[in-house]
Amino acid sequence: MMTPYRTKKDHESWHFCSNCTDYPESDFDEQGTSLLPQVVR
């Protein structure tokens, strides 16, 4: 099973590696693993 993409709420950076020190553990949005979410500005 692949790790889902996560971002802290109100941040633009998405993380996909749960070993990363910046991978959100709380207060985050999550997307599936098939495609990186697109940021619309």
DSSP file (Angstrom, degrees, kcal/mol; ACC not computed):
  #  RESIDUE AA STRUCTURE BP1 BP2  ACC     N-H-->O    O-->H-N    N-H-->O    O-->H-N    TCO  KAPPA ALPHA  PHI   PSI    X-CA   Y-CA   Z-CA
    1    1 A M              0   0    0      0, 0.0     2,-0.2     0, 0.0     0, 0.0   0.000 360.0 360.0 360.0 134.8    0.0    0.0    0.0
    2    2 A M        -     0   0    0      1,-0.1    31,-0.1     0, 0.0     0, 0.0  -0.570 360.0-108.0 -88.8 152.0    1.3    3.4   -0.9
    3    3 A T        -     0   0    0     13,-0.2    -1,-0.1    -2,-0.2     3,-0.1  -0.602  36.6-121.7 -77.0 132.2    1.4    6.4    1.4
    4    4 A P        -     0   0    0      0, 0.0     2,-0.2     0, 0.0    28,-0.2  -0.347  28.1-101.5 -71.8 155.6   -1.2    9.1    0.6
    5    5 A Y  E     -A   31   0A   0     26,-1.2    26,-2.3    27,-0.5     2,-0.3  -0.566  44.7-172.8 -73.3 138.9   -0.2   12.7   -0.1
    6    6 A R  E     -AB  30  15A   0      9,-2.5     9,-3.1    -2,-0.2     2,-0.3  -0.978  13.4-176.2-135.0 149.3   -0.7   15.0    2.8
    7    7 A T  E     -A   29   0A   0     22,-2.1    22,-2.8    -2,-0.3     7,-0.1  -0.996  33.4-110.2-139.2 143.3   -0.4   18.7    3.4
    8    8 A K  E >   -A   28   0A   0      5,-0.4     3,-1.7    -2,-0.3    20,-0.3  -0.462  53.5 -90.0 -64.8 143.4   -0.9   20.8    6.5
    9    9 A K  T 3  S+     0   0    0     18,-2.0    -1,-0.1     1,-0.3     3,-0.1  -0.308 113.9  16.6 -56.9 138.1   -4.0   22.8    6.3
   10   10 A D  T 3  S+     0   0    0      1,-0.3     2,-0.3    -3,-0.1    -1,-0.3   0.689 105.5 108.5  68.3  21.9   -3.4   26.3    4.8
   11   11 A H    <   -     0   0    0     -3,-1.7    -1,-0.3     2,-0.1    -4,-0.0  -0.895  59.9-148.9-122.1 157.9    0.0   25.1    3.3
   12   12 A E        +     0   0    0     -2,-0.3     2,-0.4    -3,-0.1    -1,-0.1   0.644  66.8  96.9 -99.1 -17.9    0.9   24.5   -0.4
   13   13 A S        -     0   0    0     -5,-0.1    -5,-0.4     1,-0.0     2,-0.4  -0.597  57.9-156.0 -81.8 129.4    3.6   21.8    0.0
   14   14 A W        -     0   0    0     -2,-0.4     2,-0.4    -7,-0.1    -7,-0.2  -0.842   5.6-157.9-103.7 141.7    2.4   18.2   -0.4
   15   15 A H  B     +B    6   0A   0     -9,-3.1    -9,-2.5    -2,-0.4     3,-0.1  -0.924  19.5 173.7-120.8 143.1    4.3   15.3    1.2
   16   16 A F        +     0   0    0     -2,-0.4     2,-0.6   -11,-0.2   -13,-0.2   0.450  59.5  81.7-125.5  -5.9    4.3   11.6    0.2
   17   17 A C    >   -     0   0    0      1,-0.1     3,-1.7     2,-0.0     6,-0.2  -0.902  57.2-161.1-108.6 113.8    6.9   10.0    2.4
   18   18 A S  T 3  S+     0   0    0     -2,-0.6    -1,-0.1     1,-0.3     5,-0.1   0.633  90.9  64.4 -69.4 -11.2    5.8    9.2    6.0
   19   19 A N  T 3  S+     0   0    0      3,-0.0    -1,-0.3    -3,-0.0     2,-0.1   0.599  79.6 105.6 -83.2 -12.1    9.5    9.0    7.0
   20   20 A C  S X  S-     0   0    0     -3,-1.7     3,-1.3     1,-0.1    -5,-0.0  -0.432  75.2-134.1 -69.3 140.1    9.9   12.7    6.3
   21   21 A T  T 3  S+     0   0    0      1,-0.3    -1,-0.1    -2,-0.1    -3,-0.0   0.706 107.2  52.7 -68.2 -18.0   10.0   15.0    9.4
   22   22 A D  T 3  S+     0   0    0      2,-0.1    -1,-0.3     3,-0.0    -7,-0.1   0.425  75.8 121.3 -96.0   0.2    7.6   17.3    7.7
   23   23 A Y  S <  S-     0   0    0     -3,-1.3   -16,-0.1    -6,-0.2     2,-0.1  -0.515  71.7-116.4 -66.5 118.5    5.0   14.6    6.9
   24   24 A P        +     0   0    0      0, 0.0     3,-0.1     0, 0.0    -1,-0.1  -0.310  35.4 177.6 -64.2 133.7    1.8   15.9    8.7
   25   25 A E  S    S+     0   0    0      1,-0.3     2,-0.3     2,-0.1     3,-0.1   0.575  71.2  19.5-104.9 -18.9    0.5   13.7   11.5
   26   26 A S  S    S+     0   0    0      1,-0.2    -1,-0.3     0, 0.0     0, 0.0  -0.976 113.8  25.1-148.8 159.1   -2.4   16.0   12.5
   27   27 A D  S    S+     0   0    0     -2,-0.3   -18,-2.0     1,-0.2     2,-0.3   0.936  88.2 134.9  52.8  58.1   -4.4   18.9   11.1
   28   28 A F  E     -A    8   0A   0    -20,-0.3     2,-0.3    -3,-0.1   -20,-0.2  -0.884  55.1-128.6-133.6 161.4   -3.9   17.9    7.4
   29   29 A D  E     -A    7   0A   0    -22,-2.8   -22,-2.1    -2,-0.3     2,-0.4  -0.834  30.4-155.4-102.4 150.2   -5.6   17.4    4.1
   30   30 A E  E     -A    6   0A   0     -2,-0.3     2,-0.3   -24,-0.2   -24,-0.2  -0.981  12.9-173.5-134.2 140.9   -5.1   14.1    2.3
   31   31 A Q  E     -A    5   0A   0    -26,-2.3   -26,-1.2    -2,-0.4     5,-0.0  -0.896  34.0 -96.3-125.7 158.1   -5.3   12.9   -1.3
   32   32 A G        -     0   0    0     -2,-0.3   -27,-0.5   -28,-0.2    -1,-0.1   0.017  33.2-112.1 -63.8 178.7   -5.0    9.5   -2.8
   33   33 A T  S    S+     0   0    0      1,-0.2     3,-0.1   -29,-0.1    -1,-0.1   0.525  97.3  80.6 -94.6  -6.7   -1.7    8.1   -4.2
   34   34 A S  S    S+     0   0    0      1,-0.2     2,-0.4     2,-0.0    -1,-0.2   0.890 103.4  11.3 -73.0 -38.3   -2.7    8.0   -7.9
   35   35 A L  S    S-     0   0    0     -3,-0.1    -1,-0.2   -30,-0.0   -30,-0.1  -0.999  75.3-115.5-141.2 141.3   -2.1   11.6   -8.8
   36   36 A L        -     0   0    0     -2,-0.4    -3,-0.1    -3,-0.1    -4,-0.0  -0.620  46.5-109.1 -71.0 129.1   -0.5   14.6   -7.1
   37   37 A P        -     0   0    0      0, 0.0     2,-0.4     0, 0.0    -1,-0.1  -0.267  29.2-125.0 -60.4 145.3   -3.2   17.2   -6.4
   38   38 A Q        -     0   0    0     -3,-0.0     2,-0.6     2,-0.0    -3,-0.0  -0.770  14.8-134.4 -92.8 135.5   -3.0   20.3   -8.5
   39   39 A V        -     0   0    0     -2,-0.4     2,-0.5   -27,-0.0   -27,-0.0  -0.803  17.4-155.0 -90.6 124.9   -2.9   23.7   -6.8
   40   40 A V              0   0    0     -2,-0.6    -2,-0.0     1,-0.1     0, 0.0  -0.885 360.0 360.0-102.5 125.4   -5.3   26.2   -8.3
   41   41 A R              0   0    0     -2,-0.5    -1,-0.1     0, 0.0    -2,-0.0   0.395 360.0 360.0-113.7 360.0   -4.4   29.8   -7.9
